[in-house]
Amino acid sequence: MAEAAVTSKGQITIPAEIRQAMGLKAKDRVVFTVMPDGTTVMRAKTKRLADMKGTLKKPNKKRVPISAMRHE
């Protein structure tokens, strides 16, 4: 189990074994999420929004004007 101390400024150094396991390098960012049970999860922020461009499928549905939907 890795352990770190909090400085008077509220900072910690992530232990080397954790940095290696997470693949963290200098200037990488991490995200902390507090779960409902009080557990805190730390994860590497590896994706930028720009990196996700094109990952969602575009809908193949044809647009139909409302006027064409009326049954008279």
mmCIF file of the N, C-alpha and C atoms, coordinates in Angstrom:
data_MODEL
# 
_entry.id   MODEL 
# 
loop_
_atom_site.group_PDB 
_atom_site.id 
_atom_site.type_symbol 
_atom_site.label_atom_id 
_atom_site.label_alt_id 
_atom_site.label_comp_id 
_atom_site.label_asym_id 
_atom_site.label_entity_id 
_atom_site.label_seq_id 
_atom_site.pdbx_PDB_ins_code 
_atom_site.Cartn_x 
_atom_site.Cartn_y 
_atom_site.Cartn_z 
_atom_site.occupancy 
_atom_site.B_iso_or_equiv 
_atom_site.pdbx_formal_charge 
_atom_site.auth_seq_id 
_atom_site.auth_comp_id 
_atom_site.auth_asym_id 
_atom_site.auth_atom_id 
_atom_site.pdbx_PDB_model_num 
ATOM 1   N N  . MET A 1 1  ? 0.847   -1.171 0.000   1.00 0.00 ? 1  MET A N  1 
ATOM 2   C CA . MET A 1 1  ? 0.000   0.000  0.000   1.00 0.00 ? 1  MET A CA 1 
ATOM 3   C C  . MET A 1 1  ? 0.892   1.233  0.000   1.00 0.00 ? 1  MET A C  1 
ATOM 4   N N  . ALA A 1 2  ? 0.597   2.170  -0.900  1.00 0.00 ? 2  ALA A N  1 
ATOM 5   C CA . ALA A 1 2  ? 1.354   3.410  -0.984  1.00 0.00 ? 2  ALA A CA 1 
ATOM 6   C C  . ALA A 1 2  ? 0.717   4.460  -0.067  1.00 0.00 ? 2  ALA A C  1 
ATOM 7   N N  . GLU A 1 3  ? 1.541   5.351  0.407   1.00 0.00 ? 3  GLU A N  1 
ATOM 8   C CA . GLU A 1 3  ? 1.072   6.375  1.338   1.00 0.00 ? 3  GLU A CA 1 
ATOM 9   C C  . GLU A 1 3  ? 1.729   7.703  1.002   1.00 0.00 ? 3  GLU A C  1 
ATOM 10  N N  . ALA A 1 4  ? 0.997   8.815  1.230   1.00 0.00 ? 4  ALA A N  1 
ATOM 11  C CA . ALA A 1 4  ? 1.541   10.147 0.988   1.00 0.00 ? 4  ALA A CA 1 
ATOM 12  C C  . ALA A 1 4  ? 1.072   11.079 2.100   1.00 0.00 ? 4  ALA A C  1 
ATOM 13  N N  . ALA A 1 5  ? 1.877   12.083 2.383   1.00 0.00 ? 5  ALA A N  1 
ATOM 14  C CA . ALA A 1 5  ? 1.526   13.073 3.402   1.00 0.00 ? 5  ALA A CA 1 
ATOM 15  C C  . ALA A 1 5  ? 1.041   14.347 2.717   1.00 0.00 ? 5  ALA A C  1 
ATOM 16  N N  . VAL A 1 6  ? 0.113   15.034 3.370   1.00 0.00 ? 6  VAL A N  1 
ATOM 17  C CA . VAL A 1 6  ? -0.402  16.309 2.869   1.00 0.00 ? 6  VAL A CA 1 
ATOM 18  C C  . VAL A 1 6  ? 0.438   17.429 3.465   1.00 0.00 ? 6  VAL A C  1 
ATOM 19  N N  . THR A 1 7  ? 0.907   18.339 2.596   1.00 0.00 ? 7  THR A N  1 
ATOM 20  C CA . THR A 1 7  ? 1.705   19.469 3.077   1.00 0.00 ? 7  THR A CA 1 
ATOM 21  C C  . THR A 1 7  ? 0.794   20.539 3.670   1.00 0.00 ? 7  THR A C  1 
ATOM 22  N N  . SER A 1 8  ? 1.394   21.548 4.275   1.00 0.00 ? 8  SER A N  1 
ATOM 23  C CA . SER A 1 8  ? 0.614   22.648 4.850   1.00 0.00 ? 8  SER A CA 1 
ATOM 24  C C  . SER A 1 8  ? -0.149  23.418 3.772   1.00 0.00 ? 8  SER A C  1 
ATOM 25  N N  . LYS A 1 9  ? 0.271   23.292 2.514   1.00 0.00 ? 9  LYS A N  1 
ATOM 26  C CA . LYS A 1 9  ? -0.422  23.944 1.397   1.00 0.00 ? 9  LYS A CA 1 
ATOM 27  C C  . LYS A 1 9  ? -1.478  23.028 0.766   1.00 0.00 ? 9  LYS A C  1 
ATOM 28  N N  . GLY A 1 10 ? -1.693  21.847 1.337   1.00 0.00 ? 10 GLY A N  1 
ATOM 29  C CA . GLY A 1 10 ? -2.692  20.922 0.829   1.00 0.00 ? 10 GLY A CA 1 
ATOM 30  C C  . GLY A 1 10 ? -2.218  20.096 -0.356  1.00 0.00 ? 10 GLY A C  1 
ATOM 31  N N  . GLN A 1 11 ? -0.909  20.022 -0.554  1.00 0.00 ? 11 GLN A N  1 
ATOM 32  C CA . GLN A 1 11 ? -0.369  19.268 -1.681  1.00 0.00 ? 11 GLN A CA 1 
ATOM 33  C C  . GLN A 1 11 ? 0.127   17.899 -1.241  1.00 0.00 ? 11 GLN A C  1 
ATOM 34  N N  . ILE A 1 12 ? 0.128   16.964 -2.201  1.00 0.00 ? 12 ILE A N  1 
ATOM 35  C CA . ILE A 1 12 ? 0.725   15.653 -1.950  1.00 0.00 ? 12 ILE A CA 1 
ATOM 36  C C  . ILE A 1 12 ? 1.603   15.286 -3.133  1.00 0.00 ? 12 ILE A C  1 
ATOM 37  N N  . THR A 1 13 ? 2.531   14.397 -2.899  1.00 0.00 ? 13 THR A N  1 
ATOM 38  C CA . THR A 1 13 ? 3.318   13.802 -3.984  1.00 0.00 ? 13 THR A CA 1 
ATOM 39  C C  . THR A 1 13 ? 2.773   12.405 -4.181  1.00 0.00 ? 13 THR A C  1 
ATOM 40  N N  . ILE A 1 14 ? 2.374   12.097 -5.405  1.00 0.00 ? 14 ILE A N  1 
ATOM 41  C CA . ILE A 1 14 ? 1.861   10.757 -5.693  1.00 0.00 ? 14 ILE A CA 1 
ATOM 42  C C  . ILE A 1 14 ? 3.060   9.809  -5.684  1.00 0.00 ? 14 ILE A C  1 
ATOM 43  N N  . PRO A 1 15 ? 3.007   8.759  -4.875  1.00 0.00 ? 15 PRO A N  1 
ATOM 44  C CA . PRO A 1 15 ? 4.138   7.834  -4.790  1.00 0.00 ? 15 PRO A CA 1 
ATOM 45  C C  . PRO A 1 15 ? 4.519   7.260  -6.160  1.00 0.00 ? 15 PRO A C  1 
ATOM 46  N N  . ALA A 1 16 ? 5.813   7.011  -6.346  1.00 0.00 ? 16 ALA A N  1 
ATOM 47  C CA . ALA A 1 16 ? 6.352   6.549  -7.625  1.00 0.00 ? 16 ALA A CA 1 
ATOM 48  C C  . ALA A 1 16 ? 5.643   5.291  -8.125  1.00 0.00 ? 16 ALA A C  1 
ATOM 49  N N  . GLU A 1 17 ? 5.369   4.340  -7.242  1.00 0.00 ? 17 GLU A N  1 
ATOM 50  C CA . GLU A 1 17 ? 4.728   3.102  -7.690  1.00 0.00 ? 17 GLU A CA 1 
ATOM 51  C C  . GLU A 1 17 ? 3.327   3.361  -8.240  1.00 0.00 ? 17 GLU A C  1 
ATOM 52  N N  . ILE A 1 18 ? 2.627   4.345  -7.690  1.00 0.00 ? 18 ILE A N  1 
ATOM 53  C CA . ILE A 1 18 ? 1.289   4.697  -8.182  1.00 0.00 ? 18 ILE A CA 1 
ATOM 54  C C  . ILE A 1 18 ? 1.405   5.423  -9.522  1.00 0.00 ? 18 ILE A C  1 
ATOM 55  N N  . ARG A 1 19 ? 2.350   6.362  -9.625  1.00 0.00 ? 19 ARG A N  1 
ATOM 56  C CA . ARG A 1 19 ? 2.573   7.077  -10.898 1.00 0.00 ? 19 ARG A CA 1 
ATOM 57  C C  . ARG A 1 19 ? 2.897   6.093  -12.009 1.00 0.00 ? 19 ARG A C  1 
ATOM 58  N N  . GLN A 1 20 ? 3.742   5.120  -11.719 1.00 0.00 ? 20 GLN A N  1 
ATOM 59  C CA . GLN A 1 20 ? 4.116   4.122  -12.725 1.00 0.00 ? 20 GLN A CA 1 
ATOM 60  C C  . GLN A 1 20 ? 2.917   3.270  -13.109 1.00 0.00 ? 20 GLN A C  1 
ATOM 61  N N  . ALA A 1 21 ? 2.160   2.811  -12.138 1.00 0.00 ? 21 ALA A N  1 
ATOM 62  C CA . ALA A 1 21 ? 1.000   1.962  -12.399 1.00 0.00 ? 21 ALA A CA 1 
ATOM 63  C C  . ALA A 1 21 ? -0.057  2.690  -13.233 1.00 0.00 ? 21 ALA A C  1 
ATOM 64  N N  . MET A 1 22 ? -0.185  4.005  -13.020 1.00 0.00 ? 22 MET A N  1 
ATOM 65  C CA . MET A 1 22 ? -1.177  4.792  -13.746 1.00 0.00 ? 22 MET A CA 1 
ATOM 66  C C  . MET A 1 22 ? -0.622  5.381  -15.043 1.00 0.00 ? 22 MET A C  1 
ATOM 67  N N  . GLY A 1 23 ? 0.684   5.245  -15.253 1.00 0.00 ? 23 GLY A N  1 
ATOM 68  C CA . GLY A 1 23 ? 1.296   5.804  -16.450 1.00 0.00 ? 23 GLY A CA 1 
ATOM 69  C C  . GLY A 1 23 ? 1.377   7.320  -16.431 1.00 0.00 ? 23 GLY A C  1 
ATOM 70  N N  . LEU A 1 24 ? 1.470   7.906  -15.241 1.00 0.00 ? 24 LEU A N  1 
ATOM 71  C CA . LEU A 1 24 ? 1.514   9.365  -15.110 1.00 0.00 ? 24 LEU A CA 1 
ATOM 72  C C  . LEU A 1 24 ? 2.914   9.905  -15.363 1.00 0.00 ? 24 LEU A C  1 
ATOM 73  N N  . LYS A 1 25 ? 2.947   11.041 -16.050 1.00 0.00 ? 25 LYS A N  1 
ATOM 74  C CA . LYS A 1 25 ? 4.211   11.740 -16.303 1.00 0.00 ? 25 LYS A CA 1 
ATOM 75  C C  . LYS A 1 25 ? 4.063   13.179 -15.844 1.00 0.00 ? 25 LYS A C  1 
ATOM 76  N N  . ALA A 1 26 ? 5.161   13.911 -15.819 1.00 0.00 ? 26 ALA A N  1 
ATOM 77  C CA . ALA A 1 26 ? 5.130   15.319 -15.421 1.00 0.00 ? 26 ALA A CA 1 
ATOM 78  C C  . ALA A 1 26 ? 4.100   16.074 -16.262 1.00 0.00 ? 26 ALA A C  1 
ATOM 79  N N  . LYS A 1 27 ? 3.351   16.915 -15.621 1.00 0.00 ? 27 LYS A N  1 
ATOM 80  C CA . LYS A 1 27 ? 2.319   17.783 -16.213 1.00 0.00 ? 27 LYS A CA 1 
ATOM 81  C C  . LYS A 1 27 ? 1.040   17.054 -16.592 1.00 0.00 ? 27 LYS A C  1 
ATOM 82  N N  . ASP A 1 28 ? 0.950   15.720 -16.363 1.00 0.00 ? 28 ASP A N  1 
ATOM 83  C CA . ASP A 1 28 ? -0.315  15.022 -16.562 1.00 0.00 ? 28 ASP A CA 1 
ATOM 84  C C  . ASP A 1 28 ? -1.292  15.525 -15.505 1.00 0.00 ? 28 ASP A C  1 
ATOM 85  N N  . ARG A 1 29 ? -2.568  15.373 -15.782 1.00 0.00 ? 29 ARG A N  1 
ATOM 86  C CA . ARG A 1 29 ? -3.595  15.803 -14.842 1.00 0.00 ? 29 ARG A CA 1 
ATOM 87  C C  . ARG A 1 29 ? -4.319  14.574 -14.307 1.00 0.00 ? 29 ARG A C  1 
ATOM 88  N N  . VAL A 1 30 ? -4.824  14.691 -13.097 1.00 0.00 ? 30 VAL A N  1 
ATOM 89  C CA . VAL A 1 30 ? -5.616  13.626 -12.498 1.00 0.00 ? 30 VAL A CA 1 
ATOM 90  C C  . VAL A 1 30 ? -6.954  14.211 -12.050 1.00 0.00 ? 30 VAL A C  1 
ATOM 91  N N  . VAL A 1 31 ? -7.953  13.347 -11.982 1.00 0.00 ? 31 VAL A N  1 
ATOM 92  C CA . VAL A 1 31 ? -9.295  13.748 -11.573 1.00 0.00 ? 31 VAL A CA 1 
ATOM 93  C C  . VAL A 1 31 ? -9.644  12.975 -10.311 1.00 0.00 ? 31 VAL A C  1 
ATOM 94  N N  . PHE A 1 32 ? -10.183 13.668 -9.317  1.00 0.00 ? 32 PHE A N  1 
ATOM 95  C CA . PHE A 1 32 ? -10.612 13.039 -8.068  1.00 0.00 ? 32 PHE A CA 1 
ATOM 96  C C  . PHE A 1 32 ? -12.131 13.039 -8.033  1.00 0.00 ? 32 PHE A C  1 
ATOM 97  N N  . THR A 1 33 ? -12.718 11.886 -7.714  1.00 0.00 ? 33 THR A N  1 
ATOM 98  C CA . THR A 1 33 ? -14.166 11.769 -7.592  1.00 0.00 ? 33 THR A CA 1 
ATOM 99  C C  . THR A 1 33 ? -14.478 11.176 -6.232  1.00 0.00 ? 33 THR A C  1 
ATOM 100 N N  . VAL A 1 34 ? -15.299 11.883 -5.452  1.00 0.00 ? 34 VAL A N  1 
ATOM 101 C CA . VAL A 1 34 ? -15.721 11.374 -4.149  1.00 0.00 ? 34 VAL A CA 1 
ATOM 102 C C  . VAL A 1 34 ? -17.014 10.587 -4.364  1.00 0.00 ? 34 VAL A C  1 
ATOM 103 N N  . MET A 1 35 ? -16.977 9.317  -4.005  1.00 0.00 ? 35 MET A N  1 
ATOM 104 C CA . MET A 1 35 ? -18.120 8.425  -4.174  1.00 0.00 ? 35 MET A CA 1 
ATOM 105 C C  . MET A 1 35 ? -19.091 8.593  -3.000  1.00 0.00 ? 35 MET A C  1 
ATOM 106 N N  . PRO A 1 36 ? -20.340 8.160  -3.171  1.00 0.00 ? 36 PRO A N  1 
ATOM 107 C CA . PRO A 1 36 ? -21.335 8.307  -2.098  1.00 0.00 ? 36 PRO A CA 1 
ATOM 108 C C  . PRO A 1 36 ? -20.921 7.666  -0.771  1.00 0.00 ? 36 PRO A C  1 
ATOM 109 N N  . ASP A 1 37 ? -20.118 6.595  -0.822  1.00 0.00 ? 37 ASP A N  1 
ATOM 110 C CA . ASP A 1 37 ? -19.704 5.925  0.419   1.00 0.00 ? 37 ASP A CA 1 
ATOM 111 C C  . ASP A 1 37 ? -18.483 6.576  1.061   1.00 0.00 ? 37 ASP A C  1 
ATOM 112 N N  . GLY A 1 38 ? -18.005 7.698  0.480   1.00 0.00 ? 38 GLY A N  1 
ATOM 113 C CA . GLY A 1 38 ? -16.862 8.410  1.045   1.00 0.00 ? 38 GLY A CA 1 
ATOM 114 C C  . GLY A 1 38 ? -15.526 8.028  0.433   1.00 0.00 ? 38 GLY A C  1 
ATOM 115 N N  . THR A 1 39 ? -15.497 6.981  -0.362  1.00 0.00 ? 39 THR A N  1 
ATOM 116 C CA . THR A 1 39 ? -14.274 6.569  -1.050  1.00 0.00 ? 39 THR A CA 1 
ATOM 117 C C  . THR A 1 39 ? -13.926 7.624  -2.092  1.00 0.00 ? 39 THR A C  1 
ATOM 118 N N  . THR A 1 40 ? -12.655 7.924  -2.253  1.00 0.00 ? 40 THR A N  1 
ATOM 119 C CA . THR A 1 40 ? -12.216 8.849  -3.284  1.00 0.00 ? 40 THR A CA 1 
ATOM 120 C C  . THR A 1 40 ? -11.474 8.074  -4.356  1.00 0.00 ? 40 THR A C  1 
ATOM 121 N N  . VAL A 1 41 ? -11.868 8.291  -5.599  1.00 0.00 ? 41 VAL A N  1 
ATOM 122 C CA . VAL A 1 41 ? -11.250 7.628  -6.738  1.00 0.00 ? 41 VAL A CA 1 
ATOM 123 C C  . VAL A 1 41 ? -10.397 8.652  -7.468  1.00 0.00 ? 41 VAL A C  1 
ATOM 124 N N  . MET A 1 42 ? -9.155  8.282  -7.767  1.00 0.00 ? 42 MET A N  1 
ATOM 125 C CA . MET A 1 42 ? -8.263  9.155  -8.526  1.00 0.00 ? 42 MET A CA 1 
ATOM 126 C C  . MET A 1 42 ? -8.001  8.472  -9.864  1.00 0.00 ? 42 MET A C  1 
ATOM 127 N N  . ARG A 1 43 ? -8.192  9.196  -10.956 1.00 0.00 ? 43 ARG A N  1 
ATOM 128 C CA . ARG A 1 43 ? -7.908  8.616  -12.260 1.00 0.00 ? 43 ARG A CA 1 
ATOM 129 C C  . ARG A 1 43 ? -7.136  9.611  -13.112 1.00 0.00 ? 43 ARG A C  1 
ATOM 130 N N  . ALA A 1 44 ? -6.361  9.079  -14.026 1.00 0.00 ? 44 ALA A N  1 
ATOM 131 C CA . ALA A 1 44 ? -5.589  9.930  -14.928 1.00 0.00 ? 44 ALA A CA 1 
ATOM 132 C C  . ALA A 1 44 ? -6.534  10.546 -15.940 1.00 0.00 ? 44 ALA A C  1 
ATOM 133 N N  . LYS A 1 45 ? -6.372  11.825 -16.182 1.00 0.00 ? 45 LYS A N  1 
ATOM 134 C CA . LYS A 1 45 ? -7.165  12.500 -17.209 1.00 0.00 ? 45 LYS A CA 1 
ATOM 135 C C  . LYS A 1 45 ? -6.373  12.375 -18.501 1.00 0.00 ? 45 LYS A C  1 
ATOM 136 N N  . THR A 1 46 ? -6.732  11.373 -19.301 1.00 0.00 ? 46 THR A N  1 
ATOM 137 C CA . THR A 1 46 ? -5.918  11.046 -20.467 1.00 0.00 ? 46 THR A CA 1 
ATOM 138 C C  . THR A 1 46 ? -6.489  11.541 -21.778 1.00 0.00 ? 46 THR A C  1 
ATOM 139 N N  . LYS A 1 47 ? -7.767  11.845 -21.809 1.00 0.00 ? 47 LYS A N  1 
ATOM 140 C CA . LYS A 1 47 ? -8.392  12.252 -23.071 1.00 0.00 ? 47 LYS A CA 1 
ATOM 141 C C  . LYS A 1 47 ? -8.763  13.726 -23.036 1.00 0.00 ? 47 LYS A C  1 
ATOM 142 N N  . ARG A 1 48 ? -8.518  14.373 -24.171 1.00 0.00 ? 48 ARG A N  1 
ATOM 143 C CA . ARG A 1 48 ? -9.006  15.743 -24.344 1.00 0.00 ? 48 ARG A CA 1 
ATOM 144 C C  . ARG A 1 48 ? -10.273 15.656 -25.183 1.00 0.00 ? 48 ARG A C  1 
ATOM 145 N N  . LEU A 1 49 ? -11.133 16.635 -25.081 1.00 0.00 ? 49 LEU A N  1 
ATOM 146 C CA . LEU A 1 49 ? -12.354 16.644 -25.857 1.00 0.00 ? 49 LEU A CA 1 
ATOM 147 C C  . LEU A 1 49 ? -12.040 16.555 -27.346 1.00 0.00 ? 49 LEU A C  1 
ATOM 148 N N  . ALA A 1 50 ? -10.994 17.225 -27.782 1.00 0.00 ? 50 ALA A N  1 
ATOM 149 C CA . ALA A 1 50 ? -10.609 17.196 -29.198 1.00 0.00 ? 50 ALA A CA 1 
ATOM 150 C C  . ALA A 1 50 ? -10.215 15.792 -29.643 1.00 0.00 ? 50 ALA A C  1 
ATOM 151 N N  . ASP A 1 51 ? -9.689  14.976 -28.723 1.00 0.00 ? 51 ASP A N  1 
ATOM 152 C CA . ASP A 1 51 ? -9.298  13.602 -29.063 1.00 0.00 ? 51 ASP A CA 1 
ATOM 153 C C  . ASP A 1 51 ? -10.512 12.724 -29.353 1.00 0.00 ? 51 ASP A C  1 
ATOM 154 N N  . MET A 1 52 ? -11.670 13.128 -28.879 1.00 0.00 ? 52 MET A N  1 
ATOM 155 C CA . MET A 1 52 ? -12.867 12.321 -29.022 1.00 0.00 ? 52 MET A CA 1 
ATOM 156 C C  . MET A 1 52 ? -13.649 12.647 -30.299 1.00 0.00 ? 52 MET A C  1 
ATOM 157 N N  . LYS A 1 53 ? -13.187 13.604 -31.065 1.00 0.00 ? 53 LYS A N  1 
ATOM 158 C CA . LYS A 1 53 ? -13.878 14.007 -32.281 1.00 0.00 ? 53 LYS A CA 1 
ATOM 159 C C  . LYS A 1 53 ? -14.065 12.798 -33.195 1.00 0.00 ? 53 LYS A C  1 
ATOM 160 N N  . GLY A 1 54 ? -15.300 12.603 -33.649 1.00 0.00 ? 54 GLY A N  1 
ATOM 161 C CA . GLY A 1 54 ? -15.593 11.521 -34.571 1.00 0.00 ? 54 GLY A CA 1 
ATOM 162 C C  . GLY A 1 54 ? -15.891 10.183 -33.926 1.00 0.00 ? 54 GLY A C  1 
ATOM 163 N N  . THR A 1 55 ? -15.908 10.115 -32.592 1.00 0.00 ? 55 THR A N  1 
ATOM 164 C CA . THR A 1 55 ? -16.144 8.831  -31.936 1.00 0.00 ? 55 THR A CA 1 
ATOM 165 C C  . THR A 1 55 ? -17.620 8.487  -31.840 1.00 0.00 ? 55 THR A C  1 
ATOM 166 N N  . LEU A 1 56 ? -18.494 9.481  -31.946 1.00 0.00 ? 56 LEU A N  1 
ATOM 167 C CA . LEU A 1 56 ? -19.931 9.217  -31.896 1.00 0.00 ? 56 LEU A CA 1 
ATOM 168 C C  . LEU A 1 56 ? -20.471 9.009  -33.299 1.00 0.00 ? 56 LEU A C  1 
ATOM 169 N N  . LYS A 1 57 ? -21.379 8.066  -33.429 1.00 0.00 ? 57 LYS A N  1 
ATOM 170 C CA . LYS A 1 57 ? -21.987 7.810  -34.726 1.00 0.00 ? 57 LYS A CA 1 
ATOM 171 C C  . LYS A 1 57 ? -23.019 8.890  -35.026 1.00 0.00 ? 57 LYS A C  1 
ATOM 172 N N  . LYS A 1 58 ? -23.074 9.289  -36.272 1.00 0.00 ? 58 LYS A N  1 
ATOM 173 C CA . LYS A 1 58 ? -24.091 10.235 -36.696 1.00 0.00 ? 58 LYS A CA 1 
ATOM 174 C C  . LYS A 1 58 ? -25.366 9.449  -36.981 1.00 0.00 ? 58 LYS A C  1 
ATOM 175 N N  . PRO A 1 59 ? -26.517 10.020 -36.641 1.00 0.00 ? 59 PRO A N  1 
ATOM 176 C CA . PRO A 1 59 ? -27.759 9.301  -36.918 1.00 0.00 ? 59 PRO A CA 1 
ATOM 177 C C  . PRO A 1 59 ? -27.971 9.161  -38.427 1.00 0.00 ? 59 PRO A C  1 
ATOM 178 N N  . ASN A 1 60 ? -28.461 8.005  -38.856 1.00 0.00 ? 60 ASN A N  1 
ATOM 179 C CA . ASN A 1 60 ? -28.706 7.756  -40.273 1.00 0.00 ? 60 ASN A CA 1 
ATOM 180 C C  . ASN A 1 60 ? -30.142 8.072  -40.667 1.00 0.00 ? 60 ASN A C  1 
ATOM 181 N N  . LYS A 1 61 ? -30.905 8.605  -39.746 1.00 0.00 ? 61 LYS A N  1 
ATOM 182 C CA . LYS A 1 61 ? -32.317 8.869  -40.010 1.00 0.00 ? 61 LYS A CA 1 
ATOM 183 C C  . LYS A 1 61 ? -32.475 10.050 -40.957 1.00 0.00 ? 61 LYS A C  1 
ATOM 184 N N  . LYS A 1 62 ? -33.408 9.897  -41.882 1.00 0.00 ? 62 LYS A N  1 
ATOM 185 C CA . LYS A 1 62 ? -33.740 10.989 -42.778 1.00 0.00 ? 62 LYS A CA 1 
ATOM 186 C C  . LYS A 1 62 ? -34.642 11.953 -42.043 1.00 0.00 ? 62 LYS A C  1 
ATOM 187 N N  . ARG A 1 63 ? -34.426 13.224 -42.231 1.00 0.00 ? 63 ARG A N  1 
ATOM 188 C CA . ARG A 1 63 ? -35.306 14.212 -41.626 1.00 0.00 ? 63 ARG A CA 1 
ATOM 189 C C  . ARG A 1 63 ? -36.555 14.351 -42.479 1.00 0.00 ? 63 ARG A C  1 
ATOM 190 N N  . VAL A 1 64 ? -37.689 14.313 -41.816 1.00 0.00 ? 64 VAL A N  1 
ATOM 191 C CA . VAL A 1 64 ? -38.971 14.450 -42.519 1.00 0.00 ? 64 VAL A CA 1 
ATOM 192 C C  . VAL A 1 64 ? -39.647 15.707 -42.008 1.00 0.00 ? 64 VAL A C  1 
ATOM 193 N N  . PRO A 1 65 ? -40.022 16.610 -42.911 1.00 0.00 ? 65 PRO A N  1 
ATOM 194 C CA . PRO A 1 65 ? -40.696 17.832 -42.457 1.00 0.00 ? 65 PRO A CA 1 
ATOM 195 C C  . PRO A 1 65 ? -42.021 17.489 -41.788 1.00 0.00 ? 65 PRO A C  1 
ATOM 196 N N  . ILE A 1 66 ? -42.403 18.284 -40.824 1.00 0.00 ? 66 ILE A N  1 
ATOM 197 C CA . ILE A 1 66 ? -43.663 18.049 -40.088 1.00 0.00 ? 66 ILE A CA 1 
ATOM 198 C C  . ILE A 1 66 ? -44.843 18.054 -41.050 1.00 0.00 ? 66 ILE A C  1 
ATOM 199 N N  . SER A 1 67 ? -44.817 18.908 -42.059 1.00 0.00 ? 67 SER A N  1 
ATOM 200 C CA . SER A 1 67 ? -45.931 18.977 -43.008 1.00 0.00 ? 67 SER A CA 1 
ATOM 201 C C  . SER A 1 67 ? -46.134 17.645 -43.731 1.00 0.00 ? 67 SER A C  1 
ATOM 202 N N  . ALA A 1 68 ? -45.106 16.881 -43.922 1.00 0.00 ? 68 ALA A N  1 
ATOM 203 C CA . ALA A 1 68 ? -45.212 15.587 -44.607 1.00 0.00 ? 68 ALA A CA 1 
ATOM 204 C C  . ALA A 1 68 ? -45.761 14.512 -43.670 1.00 0.00 ? 68 ALA A C  1 
ATOM 205 N N  . MET A 1 69 ? -45.816 14.798 -42.395 1.00 0.00 ? 69 MET A N  1 
ATOM 206 C CA . MET A 1 69 ? -46.287 13.822 -41.412 1.00 0.00 ? 69 MET A CA 1 
ATOM 207 C C  . MET A 1 69 ? -47.795 13.909 -41.192 1.00 0.00 ? 69 MET A C  1 
ATOM 208 N N  . ARG A 1 70 ? -48.435 14.960 -41.675 1.00 0.00 ? 70 ARG A N  1 
ATOM 209 C CA . ARG A 1 70 ? -49.866 15.156 -41.444 1.00 0.00 ? 70 ARG A CA 1 
ATOM 210 C C  . ARG A 1 70 ? -50.664 14.190 -42.304 1.00 0.00 ? 70 ARG A C  1 
ATOM 211 N N  . HIS A 1 71 ? -51.647 13.609 -41.698 1.00 0.00 ? 71 HIS A N  1 
ATOM 212 C CA . HIS A 1 71 ? -52.571 12.708 -42.411 1.00 0.00 ? 71 HIS A CA 1 
ATOM 213 C C  . HIS A 1 71 ? -53.894 13.419 -42.579 1.00 0.00 ? 71 HIS A C  1 
ATOM 214 N N  . GLU A 1 72 ? -54.230 13.809 -43.781 1.00 0.00 ? 72 GLU A N  1 
ATOM 215 C CA . GLU A 1 72 ? -55.497 14.508 -44.021 1.00 0.00 ? 72 GLU A CA 1 
ATOM 216 C C  . GLU A 1 72 ? -56.359 13.762 -44.975 1.00 0.00 ? 72 GLU A C  1 
# 
